[in-house]
Amino acid sequence: MKKAPYGRIVFGASAVLFGVIALMWHDADTWQALQQIWSLPFGTVIGGCLMAAQVAGGMGMPYPRTARPASLILGVVYLLFSIACLPGIIAAPTAFAPYSSFFEQLSLLCGAIALLAATEANAAAAAGFGRVARLGLGVCALSFTLGQIVYLRVTAALVPRWIPPNQMFWAILTTIAFALAAIALLINRRARFATRLMTLMLALFGMLVWIPLLVAHPEAHGNWSEFALTFLIVGASWMVADLRFF
């Protein structure tokens, strides 16, 4: 751990960005699925503390001495964020959107668990954490696949028109790619290679879709939160790919 891996840096920086913008802007576009936290008693205070903890955890990610405490802090934060999505699933069990939000947050928890595995001294425990991170991310990748199928036209509309051959081609191709990555992770066959490719695909999506939207509409809070969330998932996937327990 002499040099901080890039995946950890991306994950930490994105966690800081997400926390900062959520503390700055208290609206549904920024918090999205996490707005259920507001309905709790003292919800604003609880949400602010969780976002502040996310910022603190993100800042500790790149450094060897603070990486493990940071993984524990972010693990608790993203576990609570995942739980915060459950009321939406219970309220609308036949709608896909609440499930999608849950698995997005769960993928971040998998990233925190991957770092926990990477910083664990006990080999057996490290392998166990690594297995949980791999399987968890596999289930999340399956959810990403289903999400793109359900929202295929919406996904296609996000693809820049200047990329040949057309928007629908890339929407379908990335859906297939998510499905193959999910299978590879769940059955542990070429899992590291598949995860690295999924990480690259997610990073390209963030750069080609959300960065231009941020430049064009920096006033839109939703663009900032989607950008931060996308690169949080990039960092989580990257850290799982860096594990040696496949």
Backbone as CSV, one residue per row, in Angstrom:
resi,resn,N_x,N_y,N_z,CA_x,CA_y,CA_z,C_x,C_y,C_z
1,MET,0.818,-1.210,0.000,0.000,0.000,0.000,0.853,1.263,0.000
2,LYS,2.023,1.220,-0.634,2.898,2.381,-0.687,2.337,3.461,-1.599
3,LYS,1.591,3.031,-2.591,1.026,3.983,-3.532,-0.474,3.760,-3.631
4,ALA,-1.253,4.825,-3.484,-2.706,4.679,-3.508,-3.181,4.287,-4.906
5,PRO,-3.929,3.198,-5.037,-4.448,2.796,-6.351,-5.416,3.852,-6.892
6,TYR,-5.494,3.904,-8.200,-6.346,4.908,-8.832,-7.818,4.704,-8.500
7,GLY,-8.267,3.452,-8.416,-9.666,3.202,-8.092,-10.054,3.785,-6.759
8,ARG,-9.159,3.682,-5.793,-9.409,4.223,-4.467,-9.484,5.752,-4.515
9,ILE,-8.632,6.356,-5.324,-8.639,7.812,-5.460,-9.944,8.282,-6.098
10,VAL,-10.380,7.599,-7.166,-11.637,7.956,-7.833,-12.812,7.815,-6.871
11,PHE,-12.846,6.713,-6.138,-13.927,6.463,-5.193,-13.946,7.535,-4.104
12,GLY,-12.772,7.831,-3.544,-12.696,8.822,-2.478,-13.065,10.212,-2.944
13,ALA,-12.545,10.624,-4.090,-12.844,11.961,-4.607,-14.326,12.103,-4.931
14,SER,-14.926,11.060,-5.481,-16.353,11.102,-5.818,-17.213,11.132,-4.558
15,ALA,-16.772,10.409,-3.510,-17.495,10.437,-2.240,-17.478,11.849,-1.655
16,VAL,-16.333,12.514,-1.728,-16.225,13.888,-1.238,-17.154,14.805,-2.033
17,LEU,-17.120,14.671,-3.369,-17.965,15.521,-4.213,-19.435,15.299,-3.913
18,PHE,-19.850,14.036,-3.823,-21.251,13.736,-3.542,-21.665,14.344,-2.206
19,GLY,-20.829,14.166,-1.189,-21.154,14.709,0.124,-21.247,16.218,0.126
20,VAL,-20.323,16.875,-0.550,-20.295,18.343,-0.569,-21.521,18.915,-1.266
21,ILE,-21.851,18.377,-2.449,-22.999,18.935,-3.179,-24.308,18.655,-2.441
22,ALA,-24.372,17.498,-1.735,-25.583,17.201,-0.968,-25.711,18.139,0.232
23,LEU,-24.603,18.505,0.833,-24.638,19.459,1.946,-24.977,20.869,1.458
24,MET,-24.575,21.174,0.215,-24.848,22.501,-0.349,-26.294,22.645,-0.807
25,TRP,-26.820,21.574,-1.447,-28.139,21.669,-2.075,-29.078,20.624,-1.472
26,HIS,-30.031,21.046,-0.717,-30.991,20.125,-0.111,-32.237,20.024,-0.997
27,ASP,-32.102,19.341,-2.125,-33.259,19.141,-2.997,-33.271,17.713,-3.531
28,ALA,-34.402,17.327,-4.097,-34.586,15.951,-4.557,-33.648,15.611,-5.709
29,ASP,-33.308,16.593,-6.552,-32.411,16.322,-7.671,-31.027,15.914,-7.182
30,THR,-30.625,16.466,-6.056,-29.307,16.144,-5.516,-29.337,14.833,-4.734
31,TRP,-30.335,14.687,-3.868,-30.372,13.513,-2.987,-31.007,12.313,-3.647
32,GLN,-31.909,12.527,-4.609,-32.582,11.468,-5.347,-33.210,10.444,-4.395
33,ALA,-32.806,9.186,-4.485,-33.451,8.134,-3.690,-33.236,8.310,-2.199
34,LEU,-32.252,9.117,-1.812,-31.934,9.277,-0.396,-32.817,10.319,0.289
35,GLN,-33.759,10.911,-0.466,-34.598,11.944,0.132,-35.525,11.369,1.209
36,GLN,-35.675,10.011,1.255,-36.475,9.406,2.323,-35.881,9.692,3.698
37,ILE,-34.577,9.954,3.725,-33.928,10.270,4.999,-34.547,11.512,5.621
38,TRP,-34.988,12.447,4.770,-35.565,13.691,5.284,-36.838,13.452,6.083
39,SER,-37.565,12.373,5.762,-38.847,12.122,6.425,-38.672,11.583,7.847
40,LEU,-37.447,11.212,8.203,-37.186,10.705,9.543,-37.205,11.847,10.555
41,PRO,-37.465,11.538,11.827,-37.299,12.574,12.853,-35.860,13.092,12.839
42,PHE,-35.709,14.388,12.817,-34.383,15.015,12.704,-33.665,14.559,11.423
43,GLY,-34.456,14.329,10.365,-33.907,13.799,9.116,-32.832,14.665,8.495
44,THR,-33.013,15.997,8.572,-32.019,16.894,7.996,-30.685,16.772,8.729
45,VAL,-30.765,16.662,10.036,-29.545,16.514,10.835,-28.876,15.172,10.549
46,ILE,-29.687,14.115,10.500,-29.148,12.776,10.228,-28.490,12.741,8.846
47,GLY,-29.212,13.289,7.846,-28.663,13.316,6.495,-27.381,14.120,6.414
48,GLY,-27.348,15.264,7.096,-26.138,16.079,7.098,-24.962,15.361,7.727
49,CYS,-25.223,14.632,8.813,-24.148,13.880,9.473,-23.630,12.766,8.574
50,LEU,-24.550,12.087,7.871,-24.130,11.007,6.976,-23.309,11.552,5.810
51,MET,-23.728,12.687,5.269,-22.972,13.272,4.160,-21.613,13.778,4.639
52,ALA,-21.562,14.335,5.849,-20.282,14.773,6.400,-19.362,13.575,6.625
53,ALA,-19.940,12.458,7.085,-19.157,11.235,7.262,-18.649,10.718,5.917
54,GLN,-19.479,10.856,4.871,-19.055,10.444,3.530,-17.866,11.279,3.060
55,VAL,-17.914,12.572,3.323,-16.795,13.450,2.959,-15.529,13.034,3.715
56,ALA,-15.661,12.801,5.017,-14.504,12.405,5.828,-13.933,11.077,5.357
57,GLY,-14.822,10.113,5.083,-14.358,8.821,4.589,-13.682,8.941,3.242
58,GLY,-14.253,9.749,2.360,-13.650,9.934,1.041,-12.271,10.546,1.121
59,MET,-12.087,11.488,2.040,-10.784,12.131,2.191,-9.725,11.158,2.716
60,GLY,-10.161,10.151,3.471,-9.200,9.193,4.015,-8.870,8.037,3.110
61,MET,-9.574,7.922,1.973,-9.400,6.764,1.092,-7.990,6.603,0.512
62,PRO,-7.341,7.648,0.027,-6.076,7.440,-0.698,-4.881,7.091,0.176
63,TYR,-4.980,7.296,1.486,-3.795,7.207,2.335,-3.744,5.883,3.097
64,PRO,-2.599,5.217,3.094,-2.485,3.892,3.726,-2.935,3.864,5.183
65,ARG,-2.588,4.884,5.959,-2.907,4.858,7.388,-4.387,5.046,7.668
66,THR,-5.080,5.709,6.770,-6.495,6.012,7.011,-7.436,5.224,6.094
67,ALA,-6.880,4.405,5.213,-7.715,3.699,4.234,-8.705,2.745,4.912
68,ARG,-8.226,1.980,5.900,-9.121,1.023,6.538,-10.222,1.716,7.345
69,PRO,-9.900,2.708,8.206,-10.996,3.424,8.873,-11.960,4.069,7.883
70,ALA,-11.421,4.569,6.767,-12.278,5.179,5.748,-13.226,4.153,5.144
71,SER,-12.723,2.924,4.913,-13.579,1.872,4.352,-14.702,1.518,5.319
72,LEU,-14.406,1.524,6.613,-15.433,1.226,7.617,-16.477,2.339,7.673
73,ILE,-16.018,3.594,7.639,-16.946,4.728,7.671,-17.856,4.705,6.455
74,LEU,-17.267,4.556,5.273,-18.065,4.557,4.047,-18.945,3.318,3.967
75,GLY,-18.464,2.205,4.501,-19.290,0.997,4.516,-20.562,1.216,5.313
76,VAL,-20.451,1.845,6.468,-21.635,2.142,7.295,-22.546,3.133,6.575
77,VAL,-21.954,4.167,5.983,-22.744,5.183,5.280,-23.524,4.560,4.134
78,TYR,-22.853,3.759,3.308,-23.537,3.200,2.138,-24.491,2.070,2.510
79,LEU,-24.244,1.405,3.638,-25.225,0.443,4.141,-26.505,1.172,4.536
80,LEU,-26.364,2.285,5.230,-27.531,3.076,5.636,-28.232,3.681,4.421
81,PHE,-27.456,4.115,3.422,-28.064,4.632,2.190,-28.863,3.541,1.479
82,SER,-28.331,2.312,1.478,-29.057,1.196,0.867,-30.357,0.941,1.610
83,ILE,-30.291,0.935,2.933,-31.487,0.716,3.749,-32.514,1.812,3.509
84,ALA,-32.037,3.038,3.289,-32.941,4.164,3.045,-33.764,3.981,1.773
85,CYS,-33.304,3.117,0.876,-34.036,2.861,-0.371,-35.148,1.829,-0.192
86,LEU,-35.126,1.079,0.905,-36.093,-0.004,1.099,-37.539,0.469,1.214
87,PRO,-37.817,1.600,1.899,-39.215,2.054,1.942,-39.814,2.279,0.558
88,GLY,-39.006,2.759,-0.382,-39.501,2.959,-1.743,-39.862,1.648,-2.405
89,ILE,-39.090,0.595,-2.137,-39.386,-0.730,-2.688,-40.666,-1.281,-2.071
90,ILE,-40.816,-1.106,-0.758,-42.011,-1.602,-0.071,-43.261,-0.863,-0.542
91,ALA,-43.114,0.452,-0.771,-44.264,1.254,-1.202,-44.687,0.939,-2.631
92,ALA,-43.720,0.602,-3.493,-44.030,0.316,-4.901,-43.250,-0.917,-5.351
93,PRO,-43.664,-2.119,-4.892,-42.891,-3.329,-5.169,-42.855,-3.744,-6.639
94,THR,-43.770,-3.235,-7.451,-43.788,-3.605,-8.866,-43.059,-2.599,-9.753
95,ALA,-42.618,-1.489,-9.170,-41.870,-0.470,-9.935,-40.388,-0.790,-9.891
96,PHE,-39.686,-0.551,-10.989,-38.263,-0.897,-11.046,-37.376,0.175,-10.428
97,ALA,-37.785,1.430,-10.493,-36.922,2.537,-10.063,-36.405,2.389,-8.634
98,PRO,-37.246,2.008,-7.644,-36.713,1.863,-6.281,-35.653,0.772,-6.171
99,TYR,-35.830,-0.315,-6.925,-34.825,-1.378,-6.920,-33.512,-0.873,-7.520
100,SER,-33.622,-0.099,-8.604,-32.432,0.454,-9.251,-31.648,1.328,-8.279
101,SER,-32.351,2.170,-7.537,-31.682,3.037,-6.566,-30.997,2.219,-5.476
102,PHE,-31.681,1.172,-5.023,-31.110,0.309,-3.982,-29.803,-0.316,-4.450
103,PHE,-29.795,-0.861,-5.658,-28.600,-1.548,-6.133,-27.477,-0.579,-6.494
104,GLU,-27.813,0.654,-6.849,-26.767,1.656,-7.031,-26.033,1.899,-5.718
105,GLN,-26.801,2.066,-4.642,-26.173,2.277,-3.336,-25.437,1.026,-2.865
106,LEU,-26.000,-0.146,-3.175,-25.352,-1.403,-2.787,-24.008,-1.561,-3.484
107,SER,-23.907,-1.091,-4.733,-22.629,-1.191,-5.451,-21.558,-0.363,-4.754
108,LEU,-21.956,0.760,-4.146,-21.003,1.579,-3.391,-20.564,0.852,-2.124
109,LEU,-21.502,0.157,-1.491,-21.158,-0.653,-0.324,-20.156,-1.738,-0.712
110,CYS,-20.318,-2.317,-1.889,-19.373,-3.336,-2.375,-17.974,-2.743,-2.537
111,GLY,-17.902,-1.476,-2.977,-16.610,-0.816,-3.081,-15.948,-0.661,-1.730
112,ALA,-16.725,-0.262,-0.719,-16.178,-0.124,0.633,-15.715,-1.474,1.169
113,ILE,-16.472,-2.534,0.873,-16.088,-3.878,1.317,-14.824,-4.341,0.598
114,ALA,-14.682,-3.973,-0.667,-13.472,-4.323,-1.418,-12.236,-3.688,-0.780
115,LEU,-12.357,-2.442,-0.354,-11.229,-1.795,0.320,-10.962,-2.453,1.669
116,LEU,-12.033,-2.865,2.345,-11.873,-3.581,3.606,-11.095,-4.873,3.379
117,ALA,-11.404,-5.554,2.281,-10.675,-6.783,1.933,-9.212,-6.491,1.637
118,ALA,-8.958,-5.405,0.913,-7.592,-5.070,0.518,-6.724,-4.661,1.698
119,THR,-7.351,-4.196,2.782,-6.593,-3.734,3.947,-6.652,-4.725,5.103
120,GLU,-7.247,-5.897,4.873,-7.378,-6.913,5.912,-6.105,-7.755,6.001
121,ALA,-5.547,-7.887,7.197,-4.306,-8.639,7.388,-4.532,-10.140,7.380
122,ASN,-5.696,-10.586,7.860,-6.001,-12.009,7.904,-6.421,-12.496,6.519
123,ALA,-5.705,-13.466,5.973,-5.939,-13.909,4.597,-7.341,-14.484,4.406
124,ALA,-7.803,-15.282,5.370,-9.121,-15.889,5.253,-10.225,-14.839,5.282
125,ALA,-10.089,-13.876,6.196,-11.077,-12.799,6.283,-11.049,-11.938,5.024
126,ALA,-9.841,-11.659,4.527,-9.711,-10.858,3.308,-10.387,-11.550,2.137
127,ALA,-10.191,-12.866,2.023,-10.820,-13.620,0.943,-12.335,-13.591,1.074
128,GLY,-12.824,-13.674,2.308,-14.261,-13.624,2.525,-14.855,-12.284,2.141
129,PHE,-14.206,-11.200,2.565,-14.668,-9.863,2.180,-14.622,-9.698,0.655
130,GLY,-13.550,-10.200,0.054,-13.422,-10.093,-1.398,-14.527,-10.831,-2.130
131,ARG,-14.892,-11.999,-1.608,-15.969,-12.787,-2.215,-17.302,-12.060,-2.109
132,VAL,-17.556,-11.461,-0.956,-18.798,-10.701,-0.773,-18.847,-9.520,-1.742
133,ALA,-17.721,-8.812,-1.884,-17.668,-7.662,-2.791,-17.904,-8.095,-4.231
134,ARG,-17.303,-9.228,-4.625,-17.460,-9.714,-5.998,-18.903,-10.113,-6.285
135,LEU,-19.486,-10.917,-5.410,-20.854,-11.377,-5.627,-21.847,-10.217,-5.562
136,GLY,-21.605,-9.302,-4.603,-22.489,-8.145,-4.489,-22.469,-7.288,-5.739
137,LEU,-21.267,-7.046,-6.262,-21.166,-6.240,-7.483,-21.784,-6.979,-8.662
138,GLY,-21.689,-8.303,-8.666,-22.319,-9.085,-9.726,-23.824,-8.908,-9.739
139,VAL,-24.439,-8.940,-8.563,-25.876,-8.722,-8.466,-26.231,-7.300,-8.913
140,CYS,-25.393,-6.332,-8.526,-25.621,-4.945,-8.945,-25.507,-4.801,-10.460
141,ALA,-24.530,-5.476,-11.054,-24.380,-5.426,-12.519,-25.608,-6.018,-13.207
142,LEU,-26.182,-7.043,-12.597,-27.427,-7.617,-13.132,-28.555,-6.594,-13.068
143,SER,-28.601,-5.836,-11.969,-29.601,-4.775,-11.851,-29.372,-3.689,-12.900
144,PHE,-28.100,-3.338,-13.144,-27.799,-2.340,-14.182,-28.275,-2.832,-15.549
145,THR,-28.123,-4.137,-15.789,-28.593,-4.725,-17.048,-30.100,-4.552,-17.191
146,LEU,-30.827,-4.940,-16.142,-32.286,-4.839,-16.177,-32.731,-3.383,-16.301
147,GLY,-32.000,-2.483,-15.633,-32.327,-1.071,-15.711,-32.223,-0.534,-17.126
148,GLN,-31.191,-0.959,-17.817,-31.032,-0.485,-19.199,-32.069,-1.107,-20.125
149,ILE,-32.497,-2.318,-19.819,-33.564,-2.929,-20.620,-34.874,-2.177,-20.401
150,VAL,-35.189,-1.908,-19.134,-36.435,-1.206,-18.807,-36.436,0.210,-19.372
151,TYR,-35.293,0.873,-19.278,-35.188,2.270,-19.733,-34.298,2.360,-20.981
152,LEU,-34.499,1.453,-21.912,-33.603,1.376,-23.068,-33.619,2.661,-23.892
153,ARG,-34.789,3.197,-24.149,-34.871,4.420,-24.959,-34.282,5.619,-24.208
154,VAL,-34.487,5.655,-22.903,-33.904,6.741,-22.101,-32.382,6.644,-22.119
155,THR,-31.875,5.405,-22.001,-30.428,5.188,-22.057,-29.868,5.613,-23.411
156,ALA,-30.567,5.225,-24.473,-30.115,5.580,-25.820,-30.077,7.096,-26.008
157,ALA,-31.047,7.789,-25.429,-31.107,9.245,-25.579,-29.927,9.943,-24.912
158,LEU,-29.300,9.287,-23.922,-28.147,9.881,-23.244,-26.866,9.775,-24.067
159,VAL,-26.831,8.837,-25.015,-25.632,8.639,-25.834,-25.458,9.832,-26.778
160,PRO,-24.281,10.458,-26.798,-24.062,11.579,-27.725,-24.333,11.178,-29.172
161,ARG,-25.046,12.005,-29.888,-25.440,11.685,-31.258,-24.253,11.564,-32.202
162,TRP,-23.123,12.201,-31.872,-21.983,12.207,-32.794,-21.207,10.889,-32.785
163,ILE,-21.525,9.980,-31.839,-20.819,8.701,-31.772,-21.475,7.714,-32.741
164,PRO,-20.742,7.224,-33.761,-21.335,6.268,-34.702,-21.432,4.879,-34.075
165,PRO,-22.302,3.983,-34.554,-23.218,4.221,-35.677,-24.505,4.931,-35.272
166,ASN,-25.050,4.650,-34.081,-26.244,5.354,-33.611,-26.423,5.131,-32.112
167,GLN,-27.355,5.873,-31.533,-27.549,5.824,-30.081,-28.059,4.468,-29.595
168,MET,-29.020,3.887,-30.306,-29.599,2.617,-29.874,-28.571,1.492,-29.912
169,PHE,-27.651,1.532,-30.866,-26.598,0.516,-30.946,-25.810,0.461,-29.641
170,TRP,-25.413,1.621,-29.139,-24.603,1.659,-27.926,-25.415,1.330,-26.681
171,ALA,-26.695,1.680,-26.698,-27.554,1.320,-25.570,-27.669,-0.202,-25.465
172,ILE,-27.861,-0.858,-26.594,-27.985,-2.323,-26.595,-26.647,-2.975,-26.261
173,LEU,-25.564,-2.456,-26.851,-24.241,-3.043,-26.605,-23.846,-2.952,-25.135
174,THR,-24.075,-1.800,-24.510,-23.704,-1.655,-23.100,-24.598,-2.512,-22.200
175,THR,-25.843,-2.725,-22.609,-26.726,-3.617,-21.855,-26.180,-5.040,-21.879
176,ILE,-25.757,-5.490,-23.050,-25.158,-6.822,-23.175,-23.875,-6.903,-22.350
177,ALA,-23.084,-5.819,-22.370,-21.822,-5.799,-21.623,-22.076,-5.924,-20.124
178,PHE,-23.086,-5.230,-19.619,-23.439,-5.352,-18.197,-23.849,-6.781,-17.865
179,ALA,-24.624,-7.393,-18.759,-25.082,-8.761,-18.527,-23.908,-9.735,-18.477
180,LEU,-22.962,-9.581,-19.382,-21.791,-10.470,-19.406,-20.922,-10.252,-18.155
181,ALA,-20.785,-8.997,-17.743,-20.014,-8.716,-16.528,-20.686,-9.333,-15.308
182,ALA,-22.008,-9.252,-15.253,-22.743,-9.844,-14.129,-22.523,-11.352,-14.069
183,ILE,-22.602,-12.002,-15.212,-22.396,-13.457,-15.260,-20.984,-13.810,-14.819
184,ALA,-20.002,-13.079,-15.349,-18.598,-13.352,-15.007,-18.349,-13.197,-13.513
185,LEU,-18.920,-12.168,-12.918,-18.733,-11.937,-11.489,-19.433,-13.002,-10.649
186,LEU,-20.631,-13.379,-11.032,-21.415,-14.313,-10.227,-20.882,-15.740,-10.295
187,ILE,-20.341,-16.127,-11.458,-19.805,-17.491,-11.561,-18.287,-17.516,-11.403
188,ASN,-17.681,-16.347,-11.230,-16.233,-16.214,-11.014,-15.423,-16.820,-12.160
189,ARG,-15.754,-16.425,-13.375,-15.006,-16.834,-14.564,-14.589,-15.573,-15.310
190,ARG,-13.272,-15.350,-15.404,-12.736,-14.132,-16.021,-13.323,-12.891,-15.349
191,ALA,-13.549,-12.999,-14.037,-14.251,-11.941,-13.309,-13.448,-10.644,-13.274
192,ARG,-12.126,-10.740,-13.016,-11.321,-9.519,-12.950,-11.306,-8.806,-14.299
193,PHE,-11.125,-9.564,-15.379,-11.103,-8.967,-16.715,-12.445,-8.302,-17.023
194,ALA,-13.547,-8.991,-16.716,-14.874,-8.438,-16.976,-15.123,-7.183,-16.145
195,THR,-14.648,-7.191,-14.905,-14.861,-6.038,-14.032,-14.057,-4.840,-14.509
196,ARG,-12.852,-5.094,-15.002,-12.047,-3.988,-15.542,-12.720,-3.380,-16.774
197,LEU,-13.279,-4.219,-17.625,-13.973,-3.705,-18.803,-15.228,-2.928,-18.399
198,MET,-15.956,-3.429,-17.403,-17.139,-2.706,-16.928,-16.739,-1.361,-16.335
199,THR,-15.624,-1.338,-15.607,-15.125,-0.086,-15.033,-14.811,0.917,-16.137
200,LEU,-14.134,0.456,-17.184,-13.804,1.324,-18.310,-15.071,1.847,-18.980
201,MET,-16.040,0.970,-19.165,-17.295,1.376,-19.808,-18.009,2.445,-18.983
202,LEU,-18.064,2.246,-17.673,-18.714,3.223,-16.795,-17.974,4.562,-16.802
203,ALA,-16.638,4.497,-16.815,-15.845,5.720,-16.843,-16.069,6.494,-18.142
204,LEU,-16.118,5.783,-19.251,-16.380,6.432,-20.536,-17.772,7.053,-20.560
205,PHE,-18.736,6.338,-19.965,-20.093,6.880,-19.879,-20.087,8.194,-19.096
206,GLY,-19.376,8.196,-17.965,-19.303,9.412,-17.164,-18.661,10.561,-17.911
207,MET,-17.596,10.265,-18.657,-16.873,11.325,-19.368,-17.636,11.822,-20.590
208,LEU,-18.289,10.905,-21.312,-18.949,11.283,-22.563,-20.362,11.822,-22.365
209,VAL,-20.990,11.450,-21.264,-22.375,11.870,-21.032,-22.459,12.984,-19.990
210,TRP,-21.939,12.744,-18.782,-22.185,13.688,-17.695,-21.276,14.898,-17.731
211,ILE,-20.034,14.760,-18.179,-19.173,15.943,-18.246,-19.709,16.973,-19.247
212,PRO,-20.094,16.566,-20.477,-20.684,17.559,-21.390,-21.961,18.189,-20.832
213,LEU,-22.790,17.394,-20.130,-24.010,17.959,-19.548,-23.688,18.952,-18.427
214,LEU,-22.634,18.659,-17.671,-22.215,19.587,-16.621,-21.728,20.901,-17.221
215,VAL,-20.973,20.794,-18.309,-20.461,21.996,-18.967,-21.617,22.824,-19.551
216,ALA,-22.583,22.111,-20.145,-23.705,22.804,-20.774,-24.692,23.352,-19.746
217,HIS,-24.901,22.614,-18.643,-25.902,23.028,-17.648,-25.351,22.840,-16.240
218,PRO,-24.391,23.653,-15.835,-23.816,23.509,-14.485,-24.803,23.876,-13.387
219,GLU,-25.888,24.548,-13.755,-26.881,24.946,-12.747,-27.810,23.788,-12.364
220,ALA,-27.814,22.726,-13.145,-28.704,21.586,-12.893,-28.093,20.685,-11.824
221,HIS,-28.694,20.643,-10.666,-28.147,19.862,-9.563,-28.123,18.368,-9.873
222,GLY,-29.110,17.908,-10.629,-29.154,16.496,-10.980,-27.950,16.044,-11.780
223,ASN,-27.416,16.910,-12.626,-26.225,16.557,-13.404,-25.033,16.318,-12.487
224,TRP,-24.915,17.131,-11.440,-23.804,16.970,-10.505,-23.923,15.670,-9.714
225,SER,-25.134,15.377,-9.240,-25.302,14.161,-8.448,-25.120,12.916,-9.301
226,GLU,-25.588,12.941,-10.549,-25.410,11.792,-11.441,-23.938,11.599,-11.783
227,PHE,-23.225,12.703,-11.986,-21.795,12.633,-12.258,-21.059,12.000,-11.077
228,ALA,-21.354,12.480,-9.868,-20.686,11.945,-8.682,-21.032,10.479,-8.463
229,LEU,-22.307,10.125,-8.632,-22.733,8.742,-8.430,-22.087,7.820,-9.451
230,THR,-22.017,8.261,-10.710,-21.401,7.431,-11.744,-19.954,7.123,-11.406
231,PHE,-19.208,8.134,-10.974,-17.797,7.893,-10.687,-17.583,7.218,-9.333
232,LEU,-18.557,7.293,-8.439,-18.505,6.454,-7.253,-18.596,4.984,-7.646
233,ILE,-19.500,4.675,-8.572,-19.635,3.293,-9.042,-18.396,2.872,-9.819
234,VAL,-17.820,3.798,-10.593,-16.553,3.508,-11.287,-15.483,3.115,-10.275
235,GLY,-15.330,3.913,-9.228,-14.331,3.621,-8.213,-14.595,2.315,-7.504
236,ALA,-15.866,2.027,-7.198,-16.221,0.775,-6.531,-15.869,-0.419,-7.411
237,SER,-16.246,-0.345,-8.683,-15.942,-1.433,-9.609,-14.431,-1.606,-9.776
238,TRP,-13.721,-0.505,-9.837,-12.265,-0.530,-9.994,-11.604,-1.227,-8.802
239,MET,-12.078,-0.917,-7.588,-11.484,-1.533,-6.403,-11.781,-3.025,-6.320
240,VAL,-12.966,-3.438,-6.756,-13.271,-4.870,-6.808,-12.358,-5.556,-7.831
241,ALA,-12.145,-4.909,-8.966,-11.277,-5.472,-9.997,-9.838,-5.615,-9.524
242,ASP,-9.428,-4.759,-8.585,-8.046,-4.799,-8.072,-7.826,-5.890,-7.030
243,LEU,-8.896,-6.527,-6.563,-8.736,-7.575,-5.558,-8.061,-8.807,-6.144
244,ARG,-7.418,-9.564,-5.270,-6.684,-10.756,-5.704,-7.338,-12.047,-5.206
245,PHE,-8.642,-11.973,-4.988,-9.327,-13.113,-4.383,-10.326,-13.733,-5.335
246,PHE,-10.073,-13.644,-6.650,-11.003,-14.212,-7.625,-10.705,-15.696,-7.857
